[in-house]
Amino acid sequence: MAVPKKKVSKSRRNMRRSHHALASAAFVEDKDSGELRRPHHIDLKSGMYRGKQILQPKDEF
């Protein structure tokens, strides 16, 4: 069944969508290297995760 176009006002529609915005990404400071990294992610600078070496660190040129 069709619904009239103006059944919901623009204000009410936009208020409903106010929670749809994306949240900014969270970052924590790594205890060992001091670099910022995402929580529960591998530190790409050192290759460590939860005290274990997961990746080999890349050499800087």
N, CA, C and O atoms as a Tinker XYZ file with bonds, in Angstrom:
   244  protein
     1  N      0.836000   -1.162000    0.000000    73     2
     2  CA     0.000000    0.000000    0.000000    64     1     3
     3  C      0.893000    1.241000    0.000000    63     2     4     5
     4  O      1.899000    1.274000    0.707000    81     3
     5  N      0.548000    2.227000   -0.758000    73     3     6
     6  CA     1.356000    3.431000   -0.891000    64     5     7
     7  C      1.218000    4.313000    0.342000    63     6     8     9
     8  O      0.171000    4.355000    0.987000    81     7
     9  N      2.300000    5.016000    0.651000    73     7    10
    10  CA     2.310000    5.945000    1.773000    64     9    11
    11  C      2.490000    7.348000    1.202000    63    10    12    13
    12  O      3.340000    7.550000    0.334000    81    11
    13  N      1.718000    8.310000    1.665000    73    11    14
    14  CA     1.882000    9.664000    1.163000    64    13    15
    15  C      3.305000   10.177000    1.369000    63    14    16    17
    16  O      3.955000    9.849000    2.362000    81    15
    17  N      3.783000   10.988000    0.420000    73    15    18
    18  CA     5.166000   11.461000    0.444000    64    17    19
    19  C      5.448000   12.316000    1.675000    63    18    20    21
    20  O      6.531000   12.205000    2.250000    81    19
    21  N      4.542000   13.135000    2.084000    73    19    22
    22  CA     4.751000   14.048000    3.207000    64    21    23
    23  C      4.214000   13.488000    4.524000    63    22    24    25
    24  O      3.907000   14.257000    5.435000    81    23
    25  N      4.098000   12.187000    4.639000    73    23    26
    26  CA     3.576000   11.591000    5.871000    64    25    27
    27  C      4.499000   11.905000    7.053000    63    26    28    29
    28  O      4.026000   12.203000    8.150000    81    27
    29  N      5.810000   11.837000    6.828000    73    27    30
    30  CA     6.788000   12.149000    7.873000    64    29    31
    31  C      7.502000   13.435000    7.476000    63    30    32    33
    32  O      8.010000   13.554000    6.361000    81    31
    33  N      7.536000   14.394000    8.395000    73    31    34
    34  CA     8.176000   15.676000    8.083000    64    33    35
    35  C      9.689000   15.491000    7.965000    63    34    36    37
    36  O     10.252000   14.515000    8.460000    81    35
    37  N     10.332000   16.448000    7.299000    73    35    38
    38  CA    11.784000   16.391000    7.129000    64    37    39
    39  C     12.488000   16.447000    8.474000    63    38    40    41
    40  O     13.501000   15.779000    8.684000    81    39
    41  N     11.952000   17.241000    9.376000    73    39    42
    42  CA    12.553000   17.368000   10.707000    64    41    43
    43  C     12.503000   16.041000   11.458000    63    42    44    45
    44  O     13.500000   15.615000   12.041000    81    43
    45  N     11.354000   15.397000   11.443000    73    43    46
    46  CA    11.214000   14.129000   12.154000    64    45    47
    47  C     12.071000   13.032000   11.509000    63    46    48    49
    48  O     12.666000   12.209000   12.205000    81    47
    49  N     12.126000   13.030000   10.185000    73    47    50
    50  CA    12.965000   12.057000    9.472000    64    49    51
    51  C     14.434000   12.244000    9.831000    63    50    52    53
    52  O     15.141000   11.269000   10.087000    81    51
    53  N     14.901000   13.506000    9.851000    73    51    54
    54  CA    16.299000   13.761000   10.155000    64    53    55
    55  C     16.623000   13.502000   11.622000    63    54    56    57
    56  O     17.742000   13.103000   11.945000    81    55
    57  N     15.663000   13.721000   12.508000    73    55    58
    58  CA    15.899000   13.401000   13.919000    64    57    59
    59  C     16.061000   11.894000   14.100000    63    58    60    61
    60  O     16.858000   11.454000   14.928000    81    59
    61  N     15.326000   11.116000   13.348000    73    59    62
    62  CA    15.449000    9.672000   13.422000    64    61    63
    63  C     16.832000    9.213000   12.944000    63    62    64    65
    64  O     17.381000    8.241000   13.461000    81    63
    65  N     17.379000    9.909000   11.970000    73    63    66
    66  CA    18.672000    9.538000   11.399000    64    65    67
    67  C     19.857000   10.144000   12.154000    63    66    68    69
    68  O     21.002000    9.975000   11.734000    81    67
    69  N     19.603000   10.840000   13.248000    73    67    70
    70  CA    20.695000   11.515000   13.954000    64    69    71
    71  C     21.696000   10.528000   14.543000    63    70    72    73
    72  O     22.840000   10.906000   14.796000    81    71
    73  N     21.309000    9.296000   14.765000    73    71    74
    74  CA    22.208000    8.299000   15.348000    64    73    75
    75  C     22.955000    7.498000   14.291000    63    74    76    77
    76  O     23.699000    6.578000   14.631000    81    75
    77  N     22.775000    7.824000   13.030000    73    75    78
    78  CA    23.408000    7.059000   11.957000    64    77    79
    79  C     24.822000    7.515000   11.652000    63    78    80    81
    80  O     25.497000    6.895000   10.830000    81    79
    81  N     25.294000    8.580000   12.289000    73    79    82
    82  CA    26.624000    9.106000   12.002000    64    81    83
    83  C     27.685000    8.110000   12.457000    63    82    84    85
    84  O     27.499000    7.398000   13.444000    81    83
    85  N     28.798000    8.065000   11.727000    73    83    86
    86  CA    29.892000    7.182000   12.079000    64    85    87
    87  C     30.708000    7.783000   13.214000    63    86    88    89
    88  O     30.971000    8.986000   13.235000    81    87
    89  N     31.101000    6.946000   14.145000    73    87    90
    90  CA    31.935000    7.402000   15.257000    64    89    91
    91  C     33.393000    7.421000   14.817000    63    90    92    93
    92  O     33.797000    6.646000   13.950000    81    91
    93  N     34.170000    8.302000   15.412000    73    91    94
    94  CA    35.591000    8.365000   15.063000    64    93    95
    95  C     36.306000    7.139000   15.624000    63    94    96    97
    96  O     35.893000    6.576000   16.638000    81    95
    97  N     37.370000    6.737000   14.962000    73    95    98
    98  CA    38.115000    5.548000   15.351000    64    97    99
    99  C     38.858000    5.796000   16.659000    63    98   100   101
   100  O     39.392000    6.883000   16.882000    81    99
   101  N     38.887000    4.788000   17.515000    73    99   102
   102  CA    39.576000    4.893000   18.801000    64   101   103
   103  C     41.027000    4.464000   18.640000    63   102   104   105
   104  O     41.325000    3.518000   17.911000    81   103
   105  N     41.920000    5.158000   19.316000    73   103   106
   106  CA    43.337000    4.823000   19.305000    64   105   107
   107  C     43.845000    4.791000   20.730000    63   106   108   109
   108  O     43.408000    5.575000   21.573000    81   107
   109  N     44.766000    3.887000   20.999000    73   107   110
   110  CA    45.423000    3.814000   22.301000    64   109   111
   111  C     46.922000    3.910000   22.086000    63   110   112   113
   112  O     47.429000    3.573000   21.017000    81   111
   113  N     47.625000    4.370000   23.106000    73   111   114
   114  CA    49.079000    4.468000   23.016000    64   113   115
   115  C     49.673000    3.130000   23.419000    63   114   116   117
   116  O     49.339000    2.590000   24.473000    81   115
   117  N     50.550000    2.595000   22.584000    73   115   118
   118  CA    51.195000    1.321000   22.861000    64   117   119
   119  C     52.139000    1.478000   24.052000    63   118   120   121
   120  O     52.886000    2.454000   24.133000    81   119
   121  N     52.104000    0.507000   24.985000    73   119   122
   122  CA    52.925000    0.611000   26.186000    64   121   123
   123  C     54.412000    0.513000   25.882000    63   122   124   125
   124  O     55.218000    1.182000   26.527000    81   123
   125  N     54.789000   -0.315000   24.905000    73   123   126
   126  CA    56.200000   -0.539000   24.624000    64   125   127
   127  C     56.790000    0.532000   23.708000    63   126   128   129
   128  O     57.805000    1.145000   24.037000    81   127
   129  N     56.155000    0.753000   22.567000    73   127   130
   130  CA    56.741000    1.656000   21.571000    64   129   131
   131  C     56.251000    3.095000   21.693000    63   130   132   133
   132  O     56.905000    4.012000   21.196000    81   131
   133  N     55.108000    3.307000   22.349000    73   131   134
   134  CA    54.568000    4.653000   22.456000    64   133   135
   135  C     53.823000    5.108000   21.219000    63   134   136   137
   136  O     53.343000    6.241000   21.174000    81   135
   137  N     53.714000    4.250000   20.207000    73   135   138
   138  CA    52.988000    4.585000   18.978000    64   137   139
   139  C     51.485000    4.425000   19.201000    63   138   140   141
   140  O     51.053000    3.641000   20.047000    81   139
   141  N     50.701000    5.172000   18.438000    73   139   142
   142  CA    49.255000    5.012000   18.491000    64   141   143
   143  C     48.855000    3.815000   17.653000    63   142   144   145
   144  O     49.375000    3.616000   16.555000    81   143
   145  N     47.937000    3.022000   18.166000    73   143   146
   146  CA    47.426000    1.865000   17.441000    64   145   147
   147  C     45.974000    1.656000   17.833000    63   146   148   149
   148  O     45.502000    2.198000   18.833000    81   147
   149  N     45.269000    0.860000   17.029000    73   147   150
   150  CA    43.879000    0.530000   17.330000    64   149   151
   151  C     43.836000   -0.513000   18.443000    63   150   152   153
   152  O     44.709000   -1.380000   18.501000    81   151
   153  N     42.840000   -0.451000   19.328000    73   151   154
   154  CA    42.730000   -1.476000   20.359000    64   153   155
   155  C     42.471000   -2.851000   19.734000    63   154   156   157
   156  O     41.726000   -2.962000   18.761000    81   155
   157  N     43.080000   -3.882000   20.288000    73   155   158
   158  CA    42.923000   -5.275000   19.842000    64   157   159
   159  C     43.452000   -5.481000   18.431000    63   158   160   161
   160  O     42.968000   -6.364000   17.722000    81   159
   161  N     44.439000   -4.687000   18.001000    73   159   162
   162  CA    45.063000   -4.831000   16.694000    64   161   163
   163  C     46.569000   -4.962000   16.876000    63   162   164   165
   164  O     47.118000   -4.576000   17.908000    81   163
   165  N     47.222000   -5.506000   15.870000    73   163   166
   166  CA    48.672000   -5.652000   15.884000    64   165   167
   167  C     49.312000   -4.279000   15.745000    63   166   168   169
   168  O     48.845000   -3.443000   14.972000    81   167
   169  N     50.397000   -4.048000   16.507000    73   167   170
   170  CA    51.181000   -2.839000   16.353000    64   169   171
   171  C     52.041000   -3.019000   15.110000    63   170   172   173
   172  O     52.971000   -3.825000   15.114000    81   171
   173  N     51.740000   -2.276000   14.044000    73   171   174
   174  CA    52.429000   -2.462000   12.775000    64   173   175
   175  C     53.879000   -2.003000   12.825000    63   174   176   177
   176  O     54.696000   -2.457000   12.024000    81   175
   177  N     54.212000   -1.117000   13.745000    73   175   178
   178  CA    55.585000   -0.632000   13.860000    64   177   179
   179  C     56.511000   -1.740000   14.369000    63   178   180   181
   180  O     57.599000   -1.941000   13.828000    81   179
   181  N     56.078000   -2.456000   15.408000    73   179   182
   182  CA    56.928000   -3.488000   16.005000    64   181   183
   183  C     56.501000   -4.908000   15.640000    63   182   184   185
   184  O     57.299000   -5.838000   15.755000    81   183
   185  N     55.252000   -5.087000   15.201000    73   183   186
   186  CA    54.758000   -6.418000   14.868000    64   185   187
   187  C     54.327000   -7.232000   16.075000    63   186   188   189
   188  O     54.148000   -8.445000   15.973000    81   187
   189  N     54.160000   -6.580000   17.213000    73   187   190
   190  CA    53.797000   -7.281000   18.444000    64   189   191
   191  C     52.287000   -7.209000   18.673000    63   190   192   193
   192  O     51.630000   -6.238000   18.300000    81   191
   193  N     51.754000   -8.272000   19.300000    73   191   194
   194  CA    50.361000   -8.292000   19.734000    64   193   195
   195  C     50.291000   -9.078000   21.023000    63   194   196   197
   196  O     50.639000  -10.258000   21.053000    81   195
   197  N     49.846000   -8.440000   22.081000    73   195   198
   198  CA    49.709000   -9.040000   23.404000    64   197   199
   199  C     51.002000   -9.719000   23.862000    63   198   200   201
   200  O     50.972000  -10.815000   24.422000    81   199
   201  N     52.127000   -9.063000   23.621000    73   199   202
   202  CA    53.411000   -9.567000   24.098000    64   201   203
   203  C     54.045000  -10.620000   23.218000    63   202   204   205
   204  O     55.098000  -11.150000   23.572000    81   203
   205  N     53.445000  -10.947000   22.080000    73   203   206
   206  CA    53.994000  -11.962000   21.179000    64   205   207
   207  C     54.362000  -11.320000   19.850000    63   206   208   209
   208  O     53.679000  -10.410000   19.380000    81   207
   209  N     55.453000  -11.802000   19.243000    73   207   210
   210  CA    55.884000  -11.309000   17.947000    64   209   211
   211  C     55.055000  -11.999000   16.863000    63   210   212   213
   212  O     55.179000  -13.208000   16.667000    81   211
   213  N     54.219000  -11.249000   16.165000    73   211   214
   214  CA    53.326000  -11.799000   15.150000    64   213   215
   215  C     53.896000  -11.555000   13.761000    63   214   216   217
   216  O     53.956000  -12.474000   12.944000    81   215
   217  N     54.317000  -10.317000   13.486000    73   215   218
   218  CA    54.874000   -9.957000   12.185000    64   217   219
   219  C     56.324000   -9.517000   12.359000    63   218   220   221
   220  O     56.716000   -9.034000   13.421000    81   219
   221  N     57.095000   -9.688000   11.321000    73   219   222
   222  CA    58.462000   -9.168000   11.333000    64   221   223
   223  C     58.398000   -7.670000   11.065000    63   222   224   225
   224  O     57.755000   -7.237000   10.109000    81   223
   225  N     59.070000   -6.867000   11.913000    73   223   226
   226  CA    59.034000   -5.404000   11.675000    64   225   227
   227  C     59.735000   -5.046000   10.371000    63   226   228   229
   228  O     60.744000   -5.646000   10.002000    81   227
   229  N     59.172000   -4.048000    9.679000    73   227   230
   230  CA    59.742000   -3.607000    8.411000    64   229   231
   231  C     60.960000   -2.722000    8.679000    63   230   232   233
   232  O     60.968000   -1.937000    9.628000    81   231
   233  N     61.976000   -2.854000    7.847000    73   231   234
   234  CA    63.154000   -1.993000    7.958000    64   233   235
   235  C     62.836000   -0.654000    7.322000    63   234   236   237
   236  O     62.246000   -0.589000    6.243000    81   235
   237  N     63.234000    0.415000    8.001000    73   235   238
   238  CA    63.020000    1.755000    7.456000    64   237   239
   239  C     64.207000    2.148000    6.613000    63   238   240   241
   240  O     65.352000    1.872000    6.972000    81   239
   241  N     63.937000    2.798000    5.480000    73   239   242
   242  CA    65.016000    3.222000    4.594000    64   241   243
   243  C     65.299000    4.685000    4.775000    63   242   244
   244  O     66.181000    5.230000    4.112000    81   243
